[in-house]
Amino acid sequence: MKQILSDQERSYLDGRVTETEKRTGTQIVLSVIQRSDAYAELPWKAFALGASVAGLILLLLNWWLHETGIRICPR
């Protein structure tokens, strides 16, 4: 298995963690992983947010045009 951190990086992080633990009186557990989750739900959440924002913009634009009396298409 390939090492993610070099020995120098590992030593540096160990020193920083030890220093912070002494200063704060807490225990820190450091985990270094190769890759985080893929977040499969992100595309549909982005779509839902975009559709909601677009709908809100259209609603506000419609209200503003009605209040100001501006007509886009003459009747």
mmCIF file of the C-alpha atoms, coordinates in Angstrom:
data_MODEL
# 
_entry.id   MODEL 
# 
loop_
_atom_site.group_PDB 
_atom_site.id 
_atom_site.type_symbol 
_atom_site.label_atom_id 
_atom_site.label_alt_id 
_atom_site.label_comp_id 
_atom_site.label_asym_id 
_atom_site.label_entity_id 
_atom_site.label_seq_id 
_atom_site.pdbx_PDB_ins_code 
_atom_site.Cartn_x 
_atom_site.Cartn_y 
_atom_site.Cartn_z 
_atom_site.occupancy 
_atom_site.B_iso_or_equiv 
_atom_site.pdbx_formal_charge 
_atom_site.auth_seq_id 
_atom_site.auth_comp_id 
_atom_site.auth_asym_id 
_atom_site.auth_atom_id 
_atom_site.pdbx_PDB_model_num 
ATOM 1  C CA . MET A 1 1  ? 0.000   0.000  0.000   1.00 0.00 ? 1  MET A CA 1 
ATOM 2  C CA . LYS A 1 2  ? 1.363   3.388  -1.007  1.00 0.00 ? 2  LYS A CA 1 
ATOM 3  C CA . GLN A 1 3  ? 2.096   5.834  1.789   1.00 0.00 ? 3  GLN A CA 1 
ATOM 4  C CA . ILE A 1 4  ? 0.034   9.014  1.482   1.00 0.00 ? 4  ILE A CA 1 
ATOM 5  C CA . LEU A 1 5  ? 2.355   11.189 3.580   1.00 0.00 ? 5  LEU A CA 1 
ATOM 6  C CA . SER A 1 6  ? 6.118   11.249 3.541   1.00 0.00 ? 6  SER A CA 1 
ATOM 7  C CA . ASP A 1 7  ? 8.009   10.636 6.790   1.00 0.00 ? 7  ASP A CA 1 
ATOM 8  C CA . GLN A 1 8  ? 8.842   14.345 6.976   1.00 0.00 ? 8  GLN A CA 1 
ATOM 9  C CA . GLU A 1 9  ? 5.168   15.350 6.587   1.00 0.00 ? 9  GLU A CA 1 
ATOM 10 C CA . ARG A 1 10 ? 4.111   12.768 9.156   1.00 0.00 ? 10 ARG A CA 1 
ATOM 11 C CA . SER A 1 11 ? 6.720   14.021 11.636  1.00 0.00 ? 11 SER A CA 1 
ATOM 12 C CA . TYR A 1 12 ? 5.630   17.643 11.076  1.00 0.00 ? 12 TYR A CA 1 
ATOM 13 C CA . LEU A 1 13 ? 1.958   16.807 11.675  1.00 0.00 ? 13 LEU A CA 1 
ATOM 14 C CA . ASP A 1 14 ? 2.764   14.730 14.757  1.00 0.00 ? 14 ASP A CA 1 
ATOM 15 C CA . GLY A 1 15 ? 4.673   17.694 16.211  1.00 0.00 ? 15 GLY A CA 1 
ATOM 16 C CA . ARG A 1 16 ? 1.853   20.132 15.483  1.00 0.00 ? 16 ARG A CA 1 
ATOM 17 C CA . VAL A 1 17 ? -0.756  17.783 16.978  1.00 0.00 ? 17 VAL A CA 1 
ATOM 18 C CA . THR A 1 18 ? 1.346   17.220 20.119  1.00 0.00 ? 18 THR A CA 1 
ATOM 19 C CA . GLU A 1 19 ? 1.912   20.959 20.525  1.00 0.00 ? 19 GLU A CA 1 
ATOM 20 C CA . THR A 1 20 ? -1.794  21.732 20.131  1.00 0.00 ? 20 THR A CA 1 
ATOM 21 C CA . GLU A 1 21 ? -2.823  18.928 22.518  1.00 0.00 ? 21 GLU A CA 1 
ATOM 22 C CA . LYS A 1 22 ? -0.506  20.302 25.223  1.00 0.00 ? 22 LYS A CA 1 
ATOM 23 C CA . ARG A 1 23 ? -1.752  23.852 24.703  1.00 0.00 ? 23 ARG A CA 1 
ATOM 24 C CA . THR A 1 24 ? -5.478  23.050 24.674  1.00 0.00 ? 24 THR A CA 1 
ATOM 25 C CA . GLY A 1 25 ? -5.636  20.005 26.947  1.00 0.00 ? 25 GLY A CA 1 
ATOM 26 C CA . THR A 1 26 ? -7.544  18.022 24.341  1.00 0.00 ? 26 THR A CA 1 
ATOM 27 C CA . GLN A 1 27 ? -6.840  14.900 22.341  1.00 0.00 ? 27 GLN A CA 1 
ATOM 28 C CA . ILE A 1 28 ? -6.619  15.231 18.575  1.00 0.00 ? 28 ILE A CA 1 
ATOM 29 C CA . VAL A 1 29 ? -6.986  12.257 16.275  1.00 0.00 ? 29 VAL A CA 1 
ATOM 30 C CA . LEU A 1 30 ? -5.653  12.918 12.802  1.00 0.00 ? 30 LEU A CA 1 
ATOM 31 C CA . SER A 1 31 ? -6.815  10.813 9.891   1.00 0.00 ? 31 SER A CA 1 
ATOM 32 C CA . VAL A 1 32 ? -5.351  11.148 6.420   1.00 0.00 ? 32 VAL A CA 1 
ATOM 33 C CA . ILE A 1 33 ? -7.237  9.366  3.677   1.00 0.00 ? 33 ILE A CA 1 
ATOM 34 C CA . GLN A 1 34 ? -6.639  9.085  -0.013  1.00 0.00 ? 34 GLN A CA 1 
ATOM 35 C CA . ARG A 1 35 ? -10.085 10.224 -1.140  1.00 0.00 ? 35 ARG A CA 1 
ATOM 36 C CA . SER A 1 36 ? -13.254 11.437 0.475   1.00 0.00 ? 36 SER A CA 1 
ATOM 37 C CA . ASP A 1 37 ? -16.800 10.442 -0.448  1.00 0.00 ? 37 ASP A CA 1 
ATOM 38 C CA . ALA A 1 38 ? -18.019 10.967 -4.006  1.00 0.00 ? 38 ALA A CA 1 
ATOM 39 C CA . TYR A 1 39 ? -21.149 12.870 -2.853  1.00 0.00 ? 39 TYR A CA 1 
ATOM 40 C CA . ALA A 1 40 ? -23.565 11.174 -5.236  1.00 0.00 ? 40 ALA A CA 1 
ATOM 41 C CA . GLU A 1 41 ? -26.432 13.412 -4.095  1.00 0.00 ? 41 GLU A CA 1 
ATOM 42 C CA . LEU A 1 42 ? -24.649 16.628 -5.091  1.00 0.00 ? 42 LEU A CA 1 
ATOM 43 C CA . PRO A 1 43 ? -25.929 16.866 -8.713  1.00 0.00 ? 43 PRO A CA 1 
ATOM 44 C CA . TRP A 1 44 ? -29.608 16.669 -7.802  1.00 0.00 ? 44 TRP A CA 1 
ATOM 45 C CA . LYS A 1 45 ? -29.146 19.104 -4.905  1.00 0.00 ? 45 LYS A CA 1 
ATOM 46 C CA . ALA A 1 46 ? -27.440 21.554 -7.279  1.00 0.00 ? 46 ALA A CA 1 
ATOM 47 C CA . PHE A 1 47 ? -30.285 21.124 -9.772  1.00 0.00 ? 47 PHE A CA 1 
ATOM 48 C CA . ALA A 1 48 ? -32.911 21.676 -7.061  1.00 0.00 ? 48 ALA A CA 1 
ATOM 49 C CA . LEU A 1 49 ? -31.140 24.808 -5.856  1.00 0.00 ? 49 LEU A CA 1 
ATOM 50 C CA . GLY A 1 50 ? -30.810 26.167 -9.401  1.00 0.00 ? 50 GLY A CA 1 
ATOM 51 C CA . ALA A 1 51 ? -34.466 25.470 -10.209 1.00 0.00 ? 51 ALA A CA 1 
ATOM 52 C CA . SER A 1 52 ? -35.571 27.118 -6.962  1.00 0.00 ? 52 SER A CA 1 
ATOM 53 C CA . VAL A 1 53 ? -33.464 30.225 -7.573  1.00 0.00 ? 53 VAL A CA 1 
ATOM 54 C CA . ALA A 1 54 ? -34.708 30.477 -11.168 1.00 0.00 ? 54 ALA A CA 1 
ATOM 55 C CA . GLY A 1 55 ? -38.312 30.153 -9.984  1.00 0.00 ? 55 GLY A CA 1 
ATOM 56 C CA . LEU A 1 56 ? -37.793 32.845 -7.345  1.00 0.00 ? 56 LEU A CA 1 
ATOM 57 C CA . ILE A 1 57 ? -36.244 35.191 -9.918  1.00 0.00 ? 57 ILE A CA 1 
ATOM 58 C CA . LEU A 1 58 ? -39.192 34.678 -12.277 1.00 0.00 ? 58 LEU A CA 1 
ATOM 59 C CA . LEU A 1 59 ? -41.672 35.249 -9.452  1.00 0.00 ? 59 LEU A CA 1 
ATOM 60 C CA . LEU A 1 60 ? -39.975 38.469 -8.347  1.00 0.00 ? 60 LEU A CA 1 
ATOM 61 C CA . LEU A 1 61 ? -39.596 39.683 -11.939 1.00 0.00 ? 61 LEU A CA 1 
ATOM 62 C CA . ASN A 1 62 ? -43.279 39.043 -12.603 1.00 0.00 ? 62 ASN A CA 1 
ATOM 63 C CA . TRP A 1 63 ? -44.275 40.909 -9.420  1.00 0.00 ? 63 TRP A CA 1 
ATOM 64 C CA . TRP A 1 64 ? -41.945 43.830 -10.229 1.00 0.00 ? 64 TRP A CA 1 
ATOM 65 C CA . LEU A 1 65 ? -43.245 44.139 -13.808 1.00 0.00 ? 65 LEU A CA 1 
ATOM 66 C CA . HIS A 1 66 ? -46.840 44.067 -12.557 1.00 0.00 ? 66 HIS A CA 1 
ATOM 67 C CA . GLU A 1 67 ? -46.157 46.724 -9.892  1.00 0.00 ? 67 GLU A CA 1 
ATOM 68 C CA . THR A 1 68 ? -44.340 49.072 -12.272 1.00 0.00 ? 68 THR A CA 1 
ATOM 69 C CA . GLY A 1 69 ? -46.826 48.601 -15.101 1.00 0.00 ? 69 GLY A CA 1 
ATOM 70 C CA . ILE A 1 70 ? -44.161 47.618 -17.584 1.00 0.00 ? 70 ILE A CA 1 
ATOM 71 C CA . ARG A 1 71 ? -45.447 45.362 -20.352 1.00 0.00 ? 71 ARG A CA 1 
ATOM 72 C CA . ILE A 1 72 ? -43.119 43.079 -22.219 1.00 0.00 ? 72 ILE A CA 1 
ATOM 73 C CA . CYS A 1 73 ? -45.686 41.925 -24.810 1.00 0.00 ? 73 CYS A CA 1 
ATOM 74 C CA . PRO A 1 74 ? -48.354 44.428 -25.865 1.00 0.00 ? 74 PRO A CA 1 
ATOM 75 C CA . ARG A 1 75 ? -51.904 43.091 -25.793 1.00 0.00 ? 75 ARG A CA 1 
# 
